[in-house]
């Protein structure tokens, strides 16, 4: 085992860039990590009662590495954009995450089933904490760095989280509300300095032992909770299990990412989204692929394009806003090093953007569709005919249909609500429940289906087409904005008697929240209030 000096994990940043030393082993997955689950996929064995992604997948890849059966590429590859870099093998990821697991259990006193909120940007510590939580059986609740103090207060109180990990940017907001959070016991900060009332993550981490035994978790045990906005009330706590996030890709095989141990995948999604958990944690590592991360303080076209030219990235995943930005450039002047597969999700992508990207790069954009509650349930898979504007076909494990208000399946071409069959057997991949909200959980079911709240159609070939939300949810650059949250923030101002929030079309972000014409004078008295009560993407 190679031992690293780790002042804020710094030495792992400093390795020289590794460009193309990747070797193809496309059949490796089926003969190694997948082999023990072949009978489950064929329906010959029951789904196992116990499963933990860290021990049953990541540690298995570590063993394969030690045996010299895996390509020499990294499991994790991070760059800051300012010259800092880190690469970890699966063995190193295991070693480092065990140290973090000891911080959480021995220093913070967290136990299996306890909840922790993690609000960090795209930095390596976010991935270490994810794996450490799996090892310790701790439930991780991710949040975007754009959360306001009010958002953080609600999440801490609703989740009863006992610990929060964040950085210098978000720590002041946490401090402003911490006294109102009776369950919060420990605050960890990822910082080069110190802050009163906080434990320094890096100082604790570097002094910890890597001797840690992974806990035994049942497949239905909670692994992640995501807060998702609705049209009424506060965001709901959407619970996912070790089975729905970690075991699911072992059954669905390579259907939507189509990765191998030789591939490098880059997802630009926010760390607070389930899309990051799917495309930058669980699914790629099931395949033994390398997860590439750019810190990306700002999403800028030049940075994205230059990164694709400099690094051997095979697969790119982004929200439609990303591609809308990129096609505004002269793409013919960029020579991508290794890009072969482009994917878009979070909201519909304009067909004209797909056509422009294809004409200038020679690459198709494959759309995927899903929700926080479902993960990916539709996709345009590799090798499928692309119908611009379509979300593709139903993914393996899911029976996706278009239904009417009585849960009757509608024929092709008829508009209804997109739904996933959840009875008599709930598909692995679907969320467990809205925690502490049985009413909303029940309302999400209609007959034998979980209903998404999205309207659409299915054509004769089985392709799904998105029409719009069945409610008033606003989707802006991939972020879900609940009108109720914005209306509540507006109503806090004494000058507002009533408020109604709807979306306005935007060519780049899809939809935005915009002040109604004729009320611009209100910006001067209310702008500051909104920016402190809401995340940036909601203002």
Secondary structure, DSSP 8 states (H G I E B T S, - for coil): ------GGGGGGG-S----S-----TTHHHHTTTGGGHHHHTTSS---SB--HIIIIIHHHHHHHHTT-S-SS-SEEEE-SSS-EEEE-HHHHHHHHHHHHHIIIIIS---TT-EEEEE--SSHHHHHHHHHHHHHT-EEEE--TT--HHHHHHHHHHHT-SEEEEEHHHHHHHHHHGGG-TT--EEEEE-SS--TT-EEHHHHHHTS-S-------BTTSEEEEEEE--SSSS-EEEEEEIIIIIIHHHHHTTTTT---TT-EEEE---TTSHHHHIIIIIHHHHTT-EEEEE--SS--HHHHHHHHHHS---EEEE-HHHHHHHTTS-GGG---SS--EEEE-SS---HHHHHHHHHHHS--EEEEEEETTTEEEEE--TTS---TTEEEEE-TT--EEEE-TT--B--TT--EEEEEE-SSS--TTS--EETT-HHHHHHTEETTEEEEEEEEEE-TTS-EEEEEESS--EEETTEEE-HHHHHHHHHTSTT-S------EEETTTEEE----TT-TTHHHHHHHHHHHHS-GGG-
